[in-house]
Amino acid sequence: MMKRLPTFILISCMLYIPCSGQALKPLDIAKELFNPAVKQTFIDKHITGDYNGHPSGKDFATGITPYFLITHQTANKAVVTMTIVDNKGGVTDKYLHFTKEDSRWKMYAIATPTLARMHRRIKDEMEAITPTQLDSLLTIYQQQENPPYKTKEDFSFILNSLRLKLAPDDSLIAHFQRHKATFNQLLKEVNKTSKSPETETPTLVNTRTAAYSPLLISNVTTGGFLPVECIDFHVMNDQVGYLYARKKKYLPELRPDKVMMLRSLGNGWYLYKVNIYL
């Protein structure tokens, strides 16, 4: 005669069954997809759209360490930031976009800023210019109508802006926090101006003053590729910067081919990155 199982064992089994079949969260899936030991069956179950399973953890070279942070999630969409650190200390951020299909989260795209390679090349070329070479270039550029820069101050502003634009998200956030009071002062000045998205203007406020130059903001706009309700503080004109939104409902929808990421900085401020070809 078969003995009956104790009641507590039966209850434990009943509780375990639904938990074991519970759908994984985006952060859990991201960590497993980029685990070097990830199984192909797991990849196949958790991908869709344009993402075909590559790159994954199987493609990582030796010495690569990924870190993951969930930065956005709604009922059906999510974004996980993957920060990749190599064995030389290099840091790269990528944005993993997820969608929910049939009650299961699946990754459908990896987003990275466009033009980053070109900007890195320009930065490297500028960093290689010696003081003597810079003096010679300035002599030539001062005779031109539209040179890339005319003064050493212009040169430093552009170079430092490129460094910031190409920096990891944590460095961009730290830059904002260091200059938070000045950013808020700039916001007050912007709010005093007339902000019409129908009027083409390079900037709402001159950001190249002694007070605002340390922010490394090239221009301030509203509208364009971001919602008209947001005020956009651009680093080197586009792609990367900070935005201010009075209410969360004004924030842009996140998509891998448009606004690919947002990170809250508090009090209505956000770090943003976009793919420029919208």
Secondary structure by P-SEA (a helix, b strand, c coil): ccccccaaaaaaaaaaaaaaaccccaaaaaaaaacccccaaaaaaccccccccccccccccccbbbbbbbcccccccbbbbbbbbcccbbbbbbbbbbbbcccbbbbcccccccaaaaaaaaaaaaaaccaaaaaaaaaaaaaccccccccaaaaaaaaaaaaaaaccaaaaaaaaaaaaaaaaaaaaaaaacccccccccccccccccccccccccccccccccccccbbbbbcccccbbbbbbcccccccccccccccccccccccbbbbcccccc
